[in-house]
């Protein structure tokens, strides 16, 4: 995805691979405490993360 964005005139500002779980319909999303814990501990992203986060801007 990064290559496609750069080729179409975007600049990548932030890229976090394996940021979000594949589905948000889980117990994690139901409890704010668990969601906060997940976002606070980056190593959990490598265990449960399946989707990436990309922040880009058009040049």
C-alpha positions as CSV (number, residue, x, y, z in Angstrom):
1,X,0.0,0.0,0.0
2,X,2.9,2.4,0.8
3,X,4.2,2.0,-2.8
4,X,0.9,2.7,-4.3
5,X,0.3,5.8,-2.3
6,X,3.7,7.2,-3.1
7,X,3.3,6.4,-6.8
8,X,0.0,8.3,-6.9
9,X,1.4,11.5,-5.3
10,X,1.0,11.0,-1.6
11,X,3.5,11.4,1.2
12,X,3.4,8.9,4.1
13,X,3.3,10.7,7.4
14,X,2.8,7.7,9.6
15,X,2.6,4.0,8.9
16,X,1.9,1.4,11.6
17,X,1.8,-2.2,10.4
18,X,-0.5,-4.6,12.2
19,X,-2.3,-1.9,14.1
20,X,-5.9,-3.1,14.4
21,X,-7.4,-6.5,14.8
22,X,-9.1,-7.9,11.7
23,X,-12.6,-7.3,13.2
24,X,-13.8,-4.8,15.7
25,X,-16.7,-7.0,16.6
26,X,-14.9,-8.6,19.5
27,X,-14.8,-8.4,23.3
28,X,-11.8,-6.0,23.0
29,X,-14.0,-3.3,21.4
30,X,-16.8,-3.9,24.0
31,X,-14.8,-2.9,27.0
32,X,-13.1,0.6,27.0
33,X,-10.5,-0.6,29.5
34,X,-9.3,-3.4,27.2
35,X,-9.2,-1.1,24.2
36,X,-7.1,1.4,26.2
37,X,-4.8,-1.4,27.3
38,X,-4.4,-2.7,23.7
39,X,-3.5,0.8,22.4
40,X,-1.1,1.4,25.3
41,X,0.9,-1.8,24.9
42,X,2.5,-1.8,21.4
43,X,3.6,-5.5,21.7
44,X,-0.1,-6.6,21.7
45,X,-0.4,-5.2,18.2
46,X,2.0,-7.8,16.9
47,X,0.0,-10.5,18.5
48,X,-3.5,-9.4,17.5
49,X,-3.1,-6.8,14.8
50,X,-4.1,-7.7,11.3
51,X,-4.8,-4.3,9.6
52,X,-2.4,-1.4,9.1
53,X,-2.8,2.3,9.9
54,X,-1.7,4.8,7.2
55,X,-1.7,8.6,7.6
56,X,-0.8,10.3,4.3
57,X,-1.2,13.7,2.6
58,X,-1.5,14.6,-1.0
59,X,1.6,16.4,-2.4
